[in-house]
Amino acid sequence: MQTALFVGRFQPFHKGHLQTVLKILEENDRIIIVMGSTEESFSGRNPLTTEERTLMIKESLKEAEIPEKTYKVIPVHDINNIERWVEHLNKHVPPYNRVYTGSKLVEICYEKNPGPKIIKLNRTSLPISGSEIRKRLIKNENWENMVPKAVEALLKKWDIPERLKESSKKETTS
């Protein structure tokens, strides 16, 4: 059984993430979705809480009719130590055979700790980024088409545009 690991902040979970999950599940039996940066929320870079991001991911995968038995969402705190990051991560997740990543930092961490096969993702196949979505949320520009419908509904319900505006005000006055 092939199990893949996919690491991200998911601030917010968007259509690029969903497309990646679907691709990974075409090539593997299961996926472990690791949510990083769980110690930070209510900031401009990380506005969503761990619980909110977990719900966004699960609702998006449910909406895409991805069976629950094929994925696990696991939040993991950052330790800000490249040398020990993989060891730290492996304490929190079940065994896996492959790591899918579009992050140079994740690649570097695994190069220092060889093990599972690293599969590099092409991040330009769907030009969507969490930072672009957050920027558009603040500016009241079109962002809805960049996220799954489930995420759109949750971001509106939680009034994330207002939260982002407030956190950006605080960050510029600090």
N, C-alpha and C positions, 0 to 999 in steps of 0.2 A: 504494500500500500504506500503510495507516494503522498507525503504531506509537505506542503509548502508554507513558508513564513513570508508575511508581507507586513512591513513596518511603516507606520506613518503617524502624523499628528492628527490628521483628519479634522482640520479647523477651517471649514467644515468638510464633511465627507461629500465629494462631488462626483460628477459623471465620469471623470477620468479615473477616480478610485474604483468606481463600480465596473467600468470597462476592464480594469486591471484584474479585479476579483474574478470576473467572468472568464478572462483569458487563463488565469491561473487554474481555475477549476476545470477548464477544458483539458489541461495538461496534468492535473493531479487529482487525487481522490478527495483530499481535504485541504483546507487552508486555515492557518492560524493568523489572525489579523491582530498584530501587536500595536496597541495605541500608546505612543510615547508622550513625553512631556505631561504626564498626568498630575504633576505637582503644581502646575501653573494653570490658572484660569482667570477670567475677567480682566485680561490685558488685551492690547491691540493685536498682538501676535497670536495669543492663545485665549480667545474670548469665551470659549465653551468649556464647560466642566466635563470631567470624565464621564459622569452619568449621562449628560446630554449627548456627548459624542457616541457613547455606546448605544443609546437609543436610536440615534440617527443611522448608524451603521446597520443595526438589526432591522429597523423599519425599511431601509432601502433594500436590503437583501430579501426581506419578506416580499416587498413590492415586486422585486425582480424574480420572484418564485424560486429562490435558491433554498434548497432544503436545509433546515437548521442542523441536521446531522453532518453536513459537509463543512461547517465552519465553526470557529470558536473565536470570540473577541476577548482579548486579554490586555488589560491596562498594565503598564509597567512604568515606574518612576525612572527618570534619568539619573545617572550617577556622575555624568560629566567626566568620564574617564575612558578614553578610547581603548586603553590597554585592557581594561577589565569589563568593558561593556557587554561583550558576547557572553562571557562567563555569568555576568549578572542576569542577562536576559534569559539564558538557558535554565536558570534556577526557577523561572516563573512560567515556562511554557513546556508543553509536551514535546517529545522528540519530533524532529522534522528532517527531511532529506534535501530540501532546496530552499534557497532564499531568493526572492524576487525583489529587486530594488532599482529605483531610479536615483538613489542618493549616493553621491560619492563618499560621504562620511560612513554610511553603512558598509560600502565596499571596503573601505580602509579598515574598518573594525574587523571584518571577516578575513581580510588578507593577513592580519596580525594573529588571527585565531582560525587556522584552516579547519575545515570540516565539511559542511554541506556544500553542494554545488551552488554557485552564485549565478543567477540569471539576471542580466542587466536589462532594465526596462527602458524603452524609448519614450521619454516623457513628452516628445513633440507630436506623437500620434493624435493626441486630443489636447489642444493647447488651452488647458484649464489649470488654474492654480488656486490654492486656498487664499494666497495673498491678494490675487486679483479679485476674487469674490469678496473678500473683506473690504477691499478698497471701494468696490462698487456698492456694497451695502452702506458704507458711510456716506457716499456721495448720492445715494438714491438713484443709481444707474441700474440698468438691466442686469440682473444676476440670476434670475429665476431659471433661465434656460441652461445654466451651468451645473445645476444640482438635480438629483432625483426629486420627483414630486413629494415624496415623504419628507425629505430634508427641507424643501421649500416650506411646507406646512409647519414643520417644527420651528424653523428659524423665525417665521412670522409669529407663531404662537408665543415664543419666548422673547419676542421683540429684540432680536439680536442687532438690528440696525441701531437702535437706541443705545444698547449696551456698548457697541463699538464706538459710537460717537462720544459717549461718556468716558470710556477708557482712553480714547485718543486725546480728549481734553485734559484728563489727569496727567497723561504722559508728557504732554507739551508744557504743562505748567510745573512739572516736577524738576 
